[in-house]
């Protein structure tokens, strides 16, 4: 008996790319043989490849992409009696998050696709998963965000600049000081957080020290512990709440 390979569930990244196309082509029939759907299928295939997804020969084919677009139509108030009723919960979540923010979605999708293009180059960063929830922008941009946060050179410069200004390192949210608590063992220990989402960074734009804040491990973990990720204002507001 020949075992069949089951295709993985659609990822947030792929659904964002599909939703962007849907919102730009609401009145399309989404034929699997149509030029637009075929081009979209190719783009989604690049995303799947960048994410390392594997499956059968039908992985993200035009027929499947067409069905996903029609699934979105079932959530569209402009087509209350149209579309396919089947689908998964993530489609509804993505629709609720971005259907009313097409310009923002377009920027996110452009960054996702640009990241995919860079993933196939020899000098591309190794973007690995960890156990933190992905951002609203999807898994690829979550990986890239954390890759940038772990850039030792700019982290070193940020810490040096902070010490030059304040005389010591401390969390910019809760003011925890590792050296004060742990002595020499905690000297120089602090994590670096990028306040600007990857999707808002223009192509070729470099990270500046102003884009970074220093956080203790606890505060940094709370920023990334659930979706959507907290802003610094939200983090500080949570710390001020009475227990």
Rosetta blueprint (number, residue, H / E / L):
1 X L
2 X L
3 X L
4 X L
5 X L
6 X L
7 X L
8 X L
9 X L
10 X L
11 X L
12 X H
13 X H
14 X H
15 X H
16 X H
17 X H
18 X H
19 X H
20 X H
21 X H
22 X H
23 X H
24 X H
25 X L
26 X L
27 X L
28 X L
29 X L
30 X L
31 X L
32 X L
33 X L
34 X L
35 X H
36 X H
37 X H
38 X H
39 X H
40 X H
41 X H
42 X H
43 X H
44 X H
45 X H
46 X H
47 X H
48 X H
49 X H
50 X H
51 X H
52 X L
53 X L
54 X L
55 X L
56 X L
57 X L
58 X L
59 X L
60 X L
61 X L
62 X H
63 X H
64 X H
65 X H
66 X H
67 X H
68 X H
69 X H
70 X H
71 X H
72 X H
73 X H
74 X L
75 X L
76 X L
77 X H
78 X H
79 X H
80 X L
81 X L
82 X L
83 X L
84 X L
85 X L
86 X L
87 X L
88 X L
89 X H
90 X H
91 X H
92 X H
93 X H
94 X H
95 X H
96 X H
97 X H
98 X H
99 X L
100 X L
101 X L
102 X H
103 X H
104 X H
105 X H
106 X H
107 X H
108 X H
109 X H
110 X H
111 X H
112 X H
113 X H
114 X H
115 X H
116 X H
117 X H
118 X H
119 X H
120 X L
121 X L
122 X L
123 X L
124 X L
125 X L
126 X L
127 X L
128 X L
129 X L
130 X L
131 X L
132 X L
133 X L
134 X L
135 X E
136 X L
137 X L
138 X E
139 X H
140 X H
141 X H
142 X H
143 X H
144 X H
145 X H
146 X H
147 X H
148 X H
149 X H
150 X L
151 X L
152 X H
153 X H
154 X H
155 X H
156 X H
157 X H
158 X H
159 X H
160 X H
161 X H
162 X H
163 X H
164 X H
165 X H
166 X H
167 X L
168 X L
169 X L
170 X L
171 X L
172 X L
173 X L
174 X L
175 X L
176 X L
177 X L
178 X H
179 X H
180 X H
181 X H
182 X H
183 X H
184 X H
185 X H
186 X H
187 X L
188 X L
189 X L
190 X L
191 X E
192 X E
193 X E
194 X E
195 X L
196 X L
197 X L
198 X H
199 X H
200 X H
201 X L
202 X L
203 X L
204 X L
205 X L
206 X L
207 X L
208 X L
209 X H
210 X H
211 X H
212 X E
213 X E
214 X E
215 X E
216 X L
217 X H
218 X H
219 X H
220 X H
221 X H
222 X H
223 X H
224 X H
225 X L
226 X L
227 X L
228 X L
229 X L
230 X L
231 X L
232 X H
233 X H
234 X H
235 X H
236 X H
237 X H
238 X H
239 X H
240 X H
241 X L
242 X L
243 X L
